[in-house]
């Protein structure tokens, strides 16, 4: 498959994005960048957020999980659905009632400036690491299958892609991203569906026949009933719900698009529509994974995991057209998460850290100059992080970084939960200590629970490694911590905040009526 042909389609796709960006960013201002002037159409936001919620990691990794764990990932997806209900009917009423541009302003009103800055910094750290990890995964695939054969160095690929993202988000921000996300989600879903039918056709199977073959190979199992396993269905469902609450409902990038919708009712329709659509889209990704494993088995291909989809789609196994569609689908899955992250990080830093909206000494032009400078700075940080992942050159770094993102959302979960569910006030100056201590305790707990991995990384002597592993087994009775790590982190933060709190008769809780109704 010609890399030059694939590259020409990638370039054409970028040009289309730039045209859309130019059209939608006309007459834009700071409010357009931050919240889309609160005039976004809820249907466009809901559709575009499919791509943001999935990302390139989902496009590549979810199909790859079918070979090792069947369709157990769908347990987490069920949890996502429950989490979106909480976002729609608990968090969104809070954000709209307080007329927030940055959702972390809630922490300022509820606790004080230290809690506010702490929440914002945790978001900045987590989103930067998570977004650049996802970028690295996709950029590396483009590099291996297209640009290496054209003698283009990795740093140039990363730089050009970031410049292109910068160009179409520089002026319009959220106002532009709502439309580019819609375009990119369309391309991603079309690519996924076309690839499914292409593999079915080449294997001469119907959907029913393919599912029967997957079932015989144990690839259709959804629910894991082993309570000691990290994949136990209750842990996966509950963990999935809290991941959505924390990593969507308490994430400025995701909520920035929701609060750009004109009314609360429309924003709630956006979230609930998204939650239902994601159930079906993730099923399609899992079906795609099963088909790819059937195809690989039938053709003696020894590929699995993250390598499965790109190796088959971009190798000489399917048609050139399918390879083109896969590449367009892949970059369409990448950019809704990358462009949204870049915009949200700019918004959060300008509003939460610099206090741009509170600066009465700055006119609109000065605020815009500051915002553009911050936007460019985060693009440079993105480039450095992507190059850092390349320097490490270890695929497992993606899983590690995503786990770190789970650590950083724990304090946010604890802060918002304590604010919404209690009427107590805290010693604001001590909140930072609590929010640092809780993740450190969770990291220690996770390392103890995964003693074998820990010993291997430190290259400990065999006797020491065995003793550590035995200690871990006795301590946890063979129980393996999985997706619920975020919940533990949030609970520890909540307990810590309770310890530095005192009873208060009157605390402004604009969301309590909505919580009671729910």
Residue pairs with C-beta under 8 A, 6 or more apart in sequence:
1 314
1 315
1 316
1 320
1 323
2 320
3 145
3 146
3 147
3 149
3 150
4 150
5 320
5 324
6 145
6 146
6 314
6 323
6 324
6 327
7 146
7 147
7 150
9 324
9 327
9 328
10 142
10 146
10 327
10 328
10 331
13 187
13 328
13 331
13 332
14 164
16 183
17 164
17 168
17 180
17 183
17 184
17 335
18 164
18 167
18 168
20 168
20 176
20 179
20 180
20 183
21 167
21 168
21 169
21 171
21 172
21 176
21 180
24 172
24 175
24 176
24 178
24 179
24 180
25 32
25 171
25 172
25 175
25 176
28 171
28 172
28 173
28 175
28 176
29 37
29 364
29 368
30 356
30 364
30 367
30 368
30 371
31 37
31 38
32 172
32 173
32 174
32 175
33 171
33 172
33 173
33 174
33 175
33 343
33 346
33 347
33 371
34 101
34 173
34 174
34 256
34 347
34 350
34 351
35 101
35 174
35 256
35 259
35 260
36 173
36 174
36 175
36 178
36 257
36 260
37 175
37 260
38 259
38 260
38 261
38 262
39 260
39 262
40 174
40 175
40 178
40 257
40 260
40 261
40 262
41 178
41 261
42 261
42 262
42 266
42 267
42 269
42 270
43 270
43 273
44 178
44 179
44 182
45 178
45 257
45 258
45 260
45 261
45 270
46 269
46 270
46 271
46 273
46 274
46 277
47 181
47 182
47 185
47 186
47 277
48 177
48 178
48 179
48 180
48 181
48 182
48 184
48 185
48 257
48 336
49 181
49 185
49 254
49 257
49 258
49 270
49 274
49 336
50 185
50 188
50 189
50 274
50 277
50 278
50 281
51 181
51 184
51 185
51 188
51 332
51 333
51 335
51 336
51 337
52 181
52 253
52 254
52 257
52 336
52 337
52 340
53 248
53 254
53 274
53 278
54 188
54 278
54 281
54 282
54 285
54 333
55 134
55 333
55 334
55 336
55 337
56 134
56 135
56 137
56 138
56 330
56 331
56 333
56 334
56 337
57 133
57 134
57 137
57 398
57 402
58 282
58 285
58 333
59 188
59 192
59 285
59 309
59 329
59 330
59 333
60 137
60 138
60 141
60 306
60 309
60 310
60 330
61 305
61 306
62 73
62 282
62 285
62 286
62 289
63 285
63 286
63 288
63 289
63 292
63 308
63 309
64 289
64 304
64 305
64 306
64 307
64 308
64 309
65 72
65 73
65 289
65 305
66 214
66 219
66 286
66 289
66 290
66 292
66 293
67 219
67 289
67 293
67 304
67 305
67 308
68 304
68 305
69 221
69 224
69 231
70 218
70 219
70 220
70 221
70 222
71 219
71 220
71 221
71 222
71 286
71 290
72 221
72 222
72 223
72 224
72 231
72 233
72 236
73 282
73 286
74 222
74 282
74 283
74 286
75 222
75 223
75 224
75 231
75 233
75 236
75 237
75 240
76 236
76 237
76 239
76 240
76 243
76 483
77 240
77 278
77 279
77 282
77 283
78 237
78 240
78 279
79 236
79 237
79 238
79 239
79 240
79 241
79 242
79 243
79 244
80 240
80 241
80 243
80 244
80 275
80 278
81 275
81 276
81 278
81 279
82 237
82 240
82 241
82 244
83 240
83 241
83 242
83 243
83 244
83 245
83 248
83 249
84 244
84 248
84 271
84 272
84 274
84 275
85 272
85 275
86 241
86 244
86 245
86 249
86 518
87 244
87 245
87 248
87 249
87 271
88 267
88 268
88 271
88 272
88 275
89 268
89 514
89 517
89 518
90 420
90 511
90 514
90 515
90 518
91 245
91 249
91 250
91 255
91 416
91 511
92 258
92 259
92 264
92 267
92 268
92 271
93 264
93 511
93 514
94 106
94 420
94 510
94 511
94 514
95 103
95 106
95 255
95 258
95 259
96 259
96 263
96 264
96 267
97 510
97 511
98 105
98 106
98 109
98 510
100 106
100 259
101 259
101 347
101 351
101 357
102 120
102 252
102 347
102 348
102 351
102 352
103 250
103 252
103 255
103 259
104 116
104 119
104 120
104 123
104 252
104 348
104 352
105 116
105 351
105 352
106 416
106 419
107 115
107 116
107 118
107 119
107 415
107 416
107 419
108 115
108 116
109 508
110 419
110 507
110 508
110 509
111 415
111 419
111 425
111 426
111 428
111 431
112 426
112 428
112 429
112 431
113 428
114 428
114 429
114 431
114 432
115 415
115 426
115 428
115 431
116 352
117 352
117 353
118 411
118 415
118 431
118 432
118 435
119 352
119 411
119 412
119 415
120 252
120 348
120 349
120 352
120 353
121 353
122 408
122 409
122 411
122 412
122 435
123 250
123 251
123 252
123 348
123 408
123 412
124 345
124 348
124 349
124 353
125 408
126 404
126 405
126 408
126 409
127 251
127 252
127 253
127 341
127 344
127 345
127 405
128 341
128 345
128 378
128 381
128 382
128 385
129 385
129 401
129 404
129 405
129 408
130 341
130 401
130 402
130 405
131 337
131 338
131 341
131 342
131 345
131 382
132 382
132 385
132 386
132 389
133 385
133 389
133 397
133 398
133 401
133 402
134 334
134 337
134 338
134 398
135 158
135 161
135 334
135 338
135 382
135 386
136 385
136 386
136 389
136 390
136 398
137 306
137 398
138 330
138 331
138 333
138 334
139 154
139 157
139 158
139 161
139 334
139 386
140 154
140 390
141 310
141 330
142 157
142 327
142 330
142 331
143 152
143 154
143 157
144 310
145 310
145 314
146 327
147 154
147 157
154 387
154 390
155 387
155 390
158 383
158 386
158 387
158 390
159 383
162 379
162 382
162 383
162 386
163 379
165 335
165 338
165 339
165 342
165 379
166 342
166 375
166 376
166 379
168 176
168 180
168 339
169 176
169 177
169 339
169 342
169 343
169 375
170 372
170 375
173 343
173 346
173 347
174 256
174 257
174 260
174 343
174 347
175 260
177 257
177 336
177 339
177 340
177 343
178 257
178 260
180 335
180 336
180 339
181 257
181 336
181 339
181 340
183 332
184 332
184 333
184 335
184 336
185 332
185 336
186 332
187 328
187 329
187 332
188 329
188 332
188 333
189 281
190 325
190 329
191 325
191 326
191 328
191 329
191 330
191 332
192 281
192 284
192 285
192 288
192 329
193 284
194 322
194 325
195 288
195 313
195 322
195 325
195 326
195 329
196 284
196 287
196 288
196 291
198 318
198 319
198 322
199 288
199 291
199 292
199 295
199 318
200 206
200 207
200 210
200 291
202 295
202 318
203 210
203 291
203 294
203 295
203 298
205 213
205 294
207 287
210 287
210 290
210 291
210 294
211 220
211 287
211 290
213 294
214 220
214 290
214 291
214 293
214 294
217 293
217 294
217 297
219 289
219 290
219 293
220 290
223 233
224 231
224 232
224 233
224 236
225 232
225 233
226 232
227 234
227 479
228 477
228 478
228 479
228 480
229 480
229 482
230 480
230 481
230 482
230 483
231 482
232 482
235 482
235 483
235 484
236 482
236 483
238 484
238 487
239 482
239 483
239 484
239 486
239 487
240 483
242 413
242 484
242 486
242 487
242 490
243 406
243 483
243 486
245 413
246 409
246 410
246 412
246 413
246 486
246 490
247 254
247 405
247 409
248 254
248 255
249 255
250 409
250 412
250 413
250 416
251 344
251 409
252 344
252 347
252 348
253 340
253 341
253 343
253 344
253 345
254 340
254 344
256 340
256 343
256 344
256 347
257 340
258 267
258 270
258 271
259 267
261 267
261 270
288 309
289 308
289 309
292 308
292 309
292 312
293 304
293 308
295 301
295 312
295 317
296 302
296 303
296 304
296 308
296 312
299 317
301 311
301 312
301 317
303 311
303 312
306 395
309 326
310 326
310 330
312 318
313 322
313 323
313 326
314 323
314 326
314 327
338 382
342 375
342 378
342 379
342 382
343 375
345 378
346 371
346 374
346 375
346 378
349 374
349 378
350 356
350 357
350 367
350 370
350 371
350 374
351 357
354 370
354 374
356 362
356 367
356 370
356 371
359 367
362 370
389 397
389 398
389 401
403 446
403 485
406 485
406 486
406 489
407 439
407 442
407 443
407 485
407 489
408 439
409 486
409 489
410 438
410 439
410 442
410 485
410 486
410 488
410 489
410 490
410 492
410 493
411 434
411 435
411 438
411 439
411 489
411 490
411 493
413 486
413 487
413 489
413 490
413 493
414 434
414 435
414 438
414 489
414 490
414 491
414 492
414 493
414 494
414 496
414 497
415 431
415 435
415 493
415 497
417 490
417 494
418 424
418 426
418 493
418 494
418 497
418 498
418 501
419 509
420 509
420 511
420 512
420 515
421 515
422 498
422 501
423 503
423 504
423 505
423 507
423 509
424 498
424 501
424 502
424 503
424 504
424 507
425 501
425 502
425 504
425 507
426 497
426 500
426 501
426 502
427 500
427 501
430 500
431 497
431 500
434 493
434 496
434 497
434 499
434 500
435 493
435 496
437 492
437 496
438 489
438 492
438 493
438 496
439 489
441 492
442 485
442 488
442 489
442 492
445 481
445 488
446 481
446 485
447 454
448 454
448 472
448 475
448 476
449 472
449 476
449 479
449 480
449 481
450 472
450 481
451 465
451 468
451 469
451 471
451 472
452 465
452 469
452 472
454 468
455 464
455 465
455 468
455 469
456 465
460 468
481 488
